[in-house]
Amino acid sequence: MDNWAEAELAWELANAISASLSDRARAQLYATLGSGDSYTAIDTVLQAMAHQVSPMAPELVAQLANWLDAYTHSEDAPRLHELLRAIRALRWWAVEDFATSAEGGYSMQVGDADAGRLKLLGRFYDPNSAAFLEAAGVAAGDSVADLGCGHGAVTDRIAARVGDTGTVYAVDASPDQLRIARAALAHRRNVTFVEAAVENDPLAGVRVDWVYSRFLLMHVSDVRRALLAMANMLTEGGALLWEIADVGSLRFLPESPDSDVWRPWWYALGRARGAAYDVAERIEGFLDRTGFTIERCDRYQPVAASAEAKLVHALGFDQCAPAYLNEIGAPADQIDAHYGFLRRAVNDPTIMVALFSNTQYIARRR
Ligand SMILES: C[S@@+](CC[C@H](N)C(=O)[O-])C[C@H]1O[C@@H](n2cnc3c(N)ncnc32)[C@H](O)[C@@H]1O
């Protein structure tokens, strides 16, 4: 990009962003432009845009990427790339708008991106979890531990099933997750919240009729230890109720070169973090070796073309992208290519997503 084109881009960017700047910042930006320092002006705009809430026009993002190519070898390049990535990811999916329009009056927690993702995810998985609890026979008066309860979406359904004569232990290792669960379930008298890792005897010796967990085991580092801990929480005749996600089973249909790049990064990240992201492939062996018999096993994989379904993946990918880049060395251009694919796919009704499969197990001791 020559100096003239760089100056033109700087002016275009400044005009695009000026309305959202304070008087002082705007005056400074135009003074920088006036002095001919286009590079500093573009840098200033990038920094301001990265902290904005509204997305930048895709044509401008493309021009910025082109401009950055000329500075690939400069010391500043990693920082500028990071800003550009933040801008690209910037709420282009407007998840709050989707959530509001789809549920009418639903309001999402500001700044809590994962709450948004989990609520979307719940639309695709919660009804099936409810059917699972019913099929298993969870009934009024029962005691249930919900391990890795997260924000409590299923805990709430369990609490409703067991009623006031039943007991639910909502266990999570994260105080932040429990804070949200406590607020959401404030109306439930039969739920006791426990902040602890599943491996560390969270019920302190208390035994329950059902040990339930959804999408937990892939996050633990020692699955066998977690399983033994769960077995110790069960009464004689009690059962494990597990819902196991296989995130790697997610596919876009039709596939395209940029739709699948994330999958090896996902597994590599699991290995780097010592988590069991591939647990779905190994779970039946674990159960067998620990003395459990699988009484029932159902697999469920939602397939949809709706924007909401694709957002489930987009939001998850966005959360993982910095780790893909920094922890396992995923190439920045491929990460950007997947963002580009998602931006096209989200609102394209001809592209479907088969979300990750969920396998439901009812297992009892032999
Ligand atoms: C993917 S979320 C699932 C939340 C919830 N079960 C659901 O399906 O909506 C996994 C949850 O497990 C929790 N978690 C991860 N490792 C844990 C551990 N070792 N012990 C207890 N909770 C854990 C996380 O804090 C998170 O809330």
The ligand as an SDF file (V2000), in Angstrom:
LIG
                    3D

 27 29  0  0  0  0  0  0  0  0999 V2000
  -19.5340  -26.9930   30.1210 C   0  0  0  0  0  0  0  0  0  0  0  0
  -19.9900  -26.4930   31.7130 S   0  0  0  0  0  0  0  0  0  0  0  0
  -21.5090  -27.3820   31.9020 C   0  0  0  0  0  0  0  0  0  0  0  0
  -22.4350  -26.7130   32.8630 C   0  0  0  0  0  0  0  0  0  0  0  0
  -23.7730  -27.4170   33.0630 C   0  0  0  0  0  0  0  0  0  0  0  0
  -23.6200  -28.7570   33.5250 N   0  0  0  0  0  0  0  0  0  0  0  0
  -24.5830  -27.3860   31.7980 C   0  0  0  0  0  0  0  0  0  0  0  0
  -24.6770  -28.4150   31.1210 O   0  0  0  0  0  0  0  0  0  0  0  0
  -25.1350  -26.3280   31.4640 O   0  0  0  0  0  0  0  0  0  0  0  0
  -18.8810  -27.4070   32.7650 C   0  0  0  0  0  0  0  0  0  0  0  0
  -18.9430  -26.9710   34.2050 C   0  0  0  0  0  0  0  0  0  0  0  0
  -18.1350  -27.8230   34.9770 O   0  0  0  0  0  0  0  0  0  0  0  0
  -17.4000  -27.0660   35.9170 C   0  0  0  0  0  0  0  0  0  0  0  0
  -16.2100  -27.8570   36.2590 N   0  0  0  0  0  0  0  0  0  0  0  0
  -15.1290  -28.0870   35.4940 C   0  0  0  0  0  0  0  0  0  0  0  0
  -14.2820  -28.9330   36.1200 N   0  0  0  0  0  0  0  0  0  0  0  0
  -14.8650  -29.2450   37.3100 C   0  0  0  0  0  0  0  0  0  0  0  0
  -14.5010  -30.0750   38.3900 C   0  0  0  0  0  0  0  0  0  0  0  0
  -13.3510  -30.7600   38.3720 N   0  0  0  0  0  0  0  0  0  0  0  0
  -15.3280  -30.1610   39.4500 N   0  0  0  0  0  0  0  0  0  0  0  0
  -16.4960  -29.4710   39.4710 C   0  0  0  0  0  0  0  0  0  0  0  0
  -16.8900  -28.6640   38.4810 N   0  0  0  0  0  0  0  0  0  0  0  0
  -16.0920  -28.5490   37.4030 C   0  0  0  0  0  0  0  0  0  0  0  0
  -17.1190  -25.7580   35.2220 C   0  0  0  0  0  0  0  0  0  0  0  0
  -16.8710  -24.7170   36.1580 O   0  0  0  0  0  0  0  0  0  0  0  0
  -18.4100  -25.5470   34.4450 C   0  0  0  0  0  0  0  0  0  0  0  0
  -19.3440  -24.8350   35.1840 O   0  0  0  0  0  0  0  0  0  0  0  0
  1  2  1  0
  2  3  1  0
  2 10  1  0
  3  4  1  0
  4  5  1  0
  5  6  1  0
  5  7  1  0
  7  8  2  0
  7  9  1  0
 10 11  1  0
 11 12  1  0
 11 26  1  0
 12 13  1  0
 13 14  1  0
 13 24  1  0
 14 15  1  0
 14 23  1  0
 15 16  2  0
 16 17  1  0
 17 18  1  0
 17 23  2  0
 18 19  1  0
 18 20  2  0
 20 21  1  0
 21 22  2  0
 22 23  1  0
 24 25  1  0
 24 26  1  0
 26 27  1  0
M  CHG  2   2   1   9  -1
M  END
$$$$
